[in-house]
Amino acid sequence: MMRVGALKARRWAGLVFAAGPDEGIGLRLVFTTPDGERRDLEDWYWMVSRVGPHAPDGSYARMEFDLAAEPSPSSRPAKSTLVLEWSRREDAVALRAVARAPGRVELVGDDPWGWKARWEEEPDGWRAEFGSVAIAAAFGPSADGRVATVVAWEPREMLSGSAEAVVACLGAENAPLSRARRLLAGLDRWIDDARADWDRRRPRSSGAAEGLVEAVTDNLMWTVLLQPETGRLYAPAGRRWIFPKPGDCAGGDGARVDGTRDGGRDAGAAGDGASEDRPAPDDWTVFGWDSFFNALALATVSGRLAWDALLAGLESRYPNGNVPNWRSRRSGTPDRSQPPVGSFAALKLHLTCPDADALAAAWPGLRAWSDWWVADKRGRPRREGLTPGLLAWGSDTALVPGRKQVPEWEVDASGHQRAAWESGQDDLALWEEAEWDPEREVLAMSAVDLCSYRALDLECLSRIGRILGDPLAADKLEAERRRLVAAMNRVLWSETSGLFLDELPTGHSQRVAASNFLPLIAGVPSARQAQRMVGVLRDPARFWGDWVVPTISRDDPAFDDQQYWRGSIWPPMNYLVLQGLRRYGFDELASELAWKGAVMFLADRRRTGFCRENFDARSGQGRGHRFQSWGPLFTLGAIEEFVNACPWRGLRVGSRLPAFVARDIGGDAATEAAGGKGVGAPVWARIKGLRVGGRVRTGELSQ
């Protein structure tokens, strides 16, 4: 099966054709301005004006760019002056790019990841062979501002005989190049019909929910990338989160074939934009908990891709069971993990897109990861907290990779910093109060968030065990969970504060973060305790307000930093707190939280075209990376207001729209609605195309 798509991180404006592990070839766009400046590879990232639709089967995809935008972090693309579209059939792809700005657009052929295959010039096109595939590209007439091509392929076993016979056969009527030429004449109708067809059948939302589903599916589909050595698909934290090859500043994608008709080879090219001051990107990078959140979001459009993303996250684990903070082809973090949300994602995904085979495939990895947290380490559980039975974030110092094996920002990182990275909340103010214990290699505390994640993990694993017919394992996991919940209530609950608080050597911490509400999703508090916790959450002086939920209490000295996890609003924490509110039946508050997050996210997306990493809790303005894979969790939470497969409350269908949600949440209405001010407009919404239940097998062609 040929995989086709923008499957390499720096190819927003290009395609990869992958026939198997480390076998394939690529095409990409290059733009040259009237002043002779070249826009290529990662330049396109800074020029994206709109992330368009992308069908999971590859039948239609669209990306828009602002050719006038300066390719740098300060760019603010405003217009769509280049539209790139492509469409796939079973054994051919049509690609069309139309520019509406001065300059030259050309198509170049390349070899992603340094693959061996090379395009060779033929009359009116290119051809190549790799593995068992013969492939060819035919090009439309040259025209300023327009590039059009059809790429076709077929198995090489159809071409038999001597080398000369194979070459002769390639020019025959049934060969890829001949077929590509024939298809080229109908390219415009092909792509236009594909656009109309996907627009008709794609999942979408309207009314007050306009843009919810599209924001998830469009952004997540363009994030899906390829692991070249295995041929697996995965969903990284984002296209800018592909870590460099340690110690490698010269590698890349190899030489290029020029896109002009002379087919000349740029033999001096450094390949993938590599230089002495800009290392070439590594092949892939999987982040721990990002993978599992991405799987839940992908389920809105493709169950198969959702399971692929989840399994790719699990397959990043080390032999000892650790699903690491991050892992790439050549490096990673064997010393630390990330929040164990994999079993929650797997259980929720199975309820949404049932697949017993995929769930069974995930089970051993989930169990191994669960065991890793409490495995023996010098006579103690690996991540034991101050109180036996509770847990703390840490880092196994002996396993820290060498200086030449990690990105520069991790060189000489302290144990305290590595433990903070394990938490996923890298610079959360709560960690300032916890000292690093060099003997036990953990933060000197019992962490509410990790204990909650652990309780949730054990519960979800127990339920998965029963689904898979392993009641003995399920009983054991549930018993362990009960012991942990009892210890949390005994040690971490503060009746005075009405919250579960971190345990420090001096007693309870008095600093409170959004993650202090995670016991709700894990089912730890009693109904009375949950009421107390929600009272704190609803206090506008601490957490509630126009923009919610900040990562640290509004009355904390760190709140005004609004730097990363010091006050900003983050999609994963909002989503987890939302699940906790739903679990305990705080439906009205959950609905308000879901819609506040969705309105904030969609307003920023419509204004900038971005899919933000986090948001300022004082203004609702987008912050951080402009295209982060888990950004759509804000809208996923609102989608679940209409249909939700919940591990604790079963299938729920129907919507509960808060009064402040206006009929149109775009433009000025978004600002007013996000402030909690009703506009008096009728509230209605509809979501089309979502499925809950059934064995989903979408996306078999390109994905």
Order of alpha helices (4+ residues) and beta strands (2+ residues): beta-beta-beta-beta-alpha-beta-beta-beta-beta-beta-beta-beta-beta-beta-alpha-alpha-alpha-beta-alpha-beta-beta-beta-beta-beta-alpha-alpha-beta-alpha-alpha-beta-beta-alpha-beta-beta-alpha-alpha-beta-beta-beta-beta-alpha-alpha-alpha-beta-beta-alpha-beta-beta-alpha-beta
